[in-house]
Amino acid sequence: MCINILIHTITNQFIFLSDGDEATCYFFGYLGIACALVFANLGAAYGTAKSAVGISSLAVIDSSKIFQGLIPIIMAGILGIYGVIIAVIANSQIK
């Protein structure tokens, strides 16, 4: 019962947004772009920090495997670039 009411409320909200003010649509579009940039780059920064701690401990344990430990840092950088790409694609779709 509660789920049906929630779905009905959400669908009415979407109908309101599509029929409503055009500035509201722009606001939520650019809010999504900002979220894509912020959360992707926060995740990349967190992944880089955790990987740096891991590489530091790996250097103490076995210094010959340091280059293998760089892979998570590279992947975290790719995550940040992915957020920028999604933001650019979303920005080009806003009319």
C-alpha positions in Angstrom: 0.0 0.0 0.0 2.7 2.5 1.0 4.8 1.6 -2.1 1.9 2.3 -4.4 1.3 5.7 -2.7 5.1 6.5 -3.0 5.2 5.5 -6.7 2.0 7.6 -7.3 3.6 10.6 -5.6 6.8 10.2 -7.5 5.0 10.0 -10.9 2.9 13.0 -10.1 6.1 14.9 -9.2 7.6 14.0 -12.6 4.5 15.1 -14.4 4.7 18.3 -12.4 8.3 18.8 -13.4 7.6 18.1 -17.1 4.6 20.4 -17.2 6.1 23.0 -14.9 8.5 25.8 -15.1 11.3 25.5 -17.6 13.8 26.9 -15.1 13.1 23.9 -12.8 14.1 21.5 -15.5 17.3 23.4 -16.1 18.0 23.4 -12.4 17.7 19.7 -12.0 19.7 19.1 -15.2 22.6 21.2 -14.0 22.3 19.7 -10.5 22.8 16.2 -12.0 25.9 17.5 -13.9 27.3 18.9 -10.7 26.6 15.6 -8.9 28.4 13.7 -11.6 31.4 15.8 -11.3 31.5 16.0 -7.5 30.8 12.4 -6.6 33.1 11.0 -9.3 36.0 13.1 -8.3 35.4 12.5 -4.6 35.5 8.8 -5.3 38.6 9.2 -7.3 40.3 11.2 -4.5 39.2 8.6 -1.9 40.5 5.8 -4.1 43.8 7.5 -4.7 44.2 8.1 -1.0 43.5 4.5 0.0 45.7 3.2 -2.8 48.6 5.5 -1.6 48.3 4.0 1.9 48.4 0.5 0.3 51.5 1.3 -1.8 53.2 2.8 1.2 52.7 -0.4 3.1 53.6 -2.5 0.1 56.9 -0.6 -0.3 57.8 -1.6 3.2 56.9 -5.3 2.8 58.1 -6.0 -0.8 59.6 -3.1 -2.8 59.7 -5.1 -6.0 55.9 -4.9 -6.4 55.5 -1.1 -6.2 54.7 -0.8 -10.0 51.9 -3.4 -9.7 50.5 -1.3 -6.9 50.1 1.7 -9.2 47.2 0.1 -11.0 44.5 1.2 -8.4 45.7 4.8 -8.6 45.5 4.8 -12.4 42.0 3.3 -12.2 40.9 5.9 -9.6 42.1 8.6 -12.0 40.1 7.0 -14.8 37.0 7.3 -12.5 37.5 11.0 -12.2 37.9 11.4 -16.0 34.7 9.3 -16.4 32.8 11.8 -14.3 34.0 14.7 -16.4 33.0 12.8 -19.6 29.5 12.2 -18.2 29.1 15.8 -17.2 30.1 17.0 -20.7 27.7 14.6 -22.4 24.9 15.6 -20.0 25.7 19.3 -20.6 25.4 18.8 -24.4 22.0 17.2 -23.9 20.4 20.2 -22.1 18.5 22.3 -24.6 
